[in-house]
Amino acid sequence: MKNSITLLLVLFSMFTIGRAQEINIHSITSDRQPGGDRGYTLDGLRMVNHATPKVINPDHFGDIIYPKYTNLTHGYGASGSLEEIATIENIDLFFFGMFNWLEPTLKPFTVAEIDSLYTWSQKGGKLIIGASAGNLEFEFDPSILNERWGFDIELNWLPAATQLIMPSSEGAGTAIFGGPFGAVPAAKQGGAAQGYFNNIPEDAVVLGVDDAENPNLILDCNTLDLIIADIDAYTDLGGISLEPEIQNDNDIFWLNTIVYMDQLQGPPVIAENGGALSAGSYLSYQWMLDGQPISGATDSTYTATEEGNYSVTVSMSCGCTVTSEERFVTNLTGVEDVFPLGQVHIFPNPVSDQLTIGFNVRESTSLQLNVYNSLGQLVLAASRLLFLPEGHQTIELAVAGLPAGIYEAELAADSGKRAIKFVK
């Protein structure tokens, strides 16, 4: 028997929720390419007085429309500097603007930099790639990330023509075209390098199309990165208005894009506790051992019965099907005790908003759940649960208000206690 128990948590007076959560956005500085047609990044002339004021406006992010503040970091100005991305903590979103391979003032991106960014993204980093079609007539080649991410763009520009980005069937239900900042029937491309994808990654979800149904906005399922065929949908050339206020569809499209990426779920990461495996909350699951599907193992958790490399393939709400990295599991002989709960597992770990604690109850019991910080101080408590029935149980624990740190969730029954650590 499976039961689900939702706890209403009491936040003690010792802990006060202050400022809303934050979105830490990193962007490559426009100084990386000081000459030529430049400025297609968040501190560059095409965005700094248009898109950037909107995304840092507290009336948009933090106070009124979307309850998270934004912090912007402009860096990675030297050739080779992007390699450090794997060592930087607390990057929630990375915006890769547009640079020209053929511009002599460009401080070239090394292969190691691109590989570092790709690896960071595959491990859960969120990336917006502002791409663009090449236009050799103007000695312009922006194809810095194309080969590594597996896309290419066809130029589709005529004088005085403006190509549109309209929602596909998959994109119509997303925050990009219908998020907290409003509904967007279409966004405009702009400038002389408008286009569409003539090649996209093998596993990709098409979110936006032009009037000929050519894809021009995609989510790459290999990395869960958003790639737009023309960065000018986010710049003054595509119609982003001056200053912080929202004035048109492109303004809404830009701000909804930030929300979409902030809400996009990360790839599955397997947590293991005494052979009990979990990987977070997704639409469906298939657990695998040494690369082979395990028959019947389609629940959110799985208890390993033999040593080996375990992975899980999940279906995500964004439309992607993603497989986790393998996790080697050994030492499966657990120690039985008189505690009425079987193996206890938590996921996700680390956690941002909601923690799930799962366990099997061997015999009916009552239970108390408390959460302590690294100093041993009680920071969260839940009402006592009486007569917890036998069977599988899950407890949903809201932890969004806790500051970052290491915590211990303590399950106390009549016959003893069990504690399990988690990272916020």
Buried (B, 14 or more C-beta within 10 A) or exposed (E): EEEEBEBEBEBEEEBEEEEBBBBBBBBBBBBBBEEBBBBBBBBBBBBBBBBBBBBBBEEBBBEEBBEBBBEBBBBBBEEBBBBEBEEBEEBBBBBBBBBBBEBEEBBEBBEEBBEBBBEBBBEEBBBBBBBBBBBEEEEBBBBBBBEBBBBBBBBBBEEEEBBBBBBBEBBEEBBBBBBBBBEBEBBBBBBBBBBBBBEBBEBBBBBBBBEEEBBBBBBBBBBBBBBBBBBBBBBBBBBBBEEBEBEEBBBBBBBBBBBBBBBBBBBBBBBBBBBBBBBBBBEEBBBBBEEEEBEEBEBBBBBBEEBBEBBBBBBBEBBBBBBBEBBEBEEEEEEEEEBBBBBBBBBBBEBBEEBBBBBBBBEEBEBBBBBBBEEEEEBBBBEEBEEBEBEBBBBBBBBEBBEEEEBBBBBBBEEEEBEBEBEB
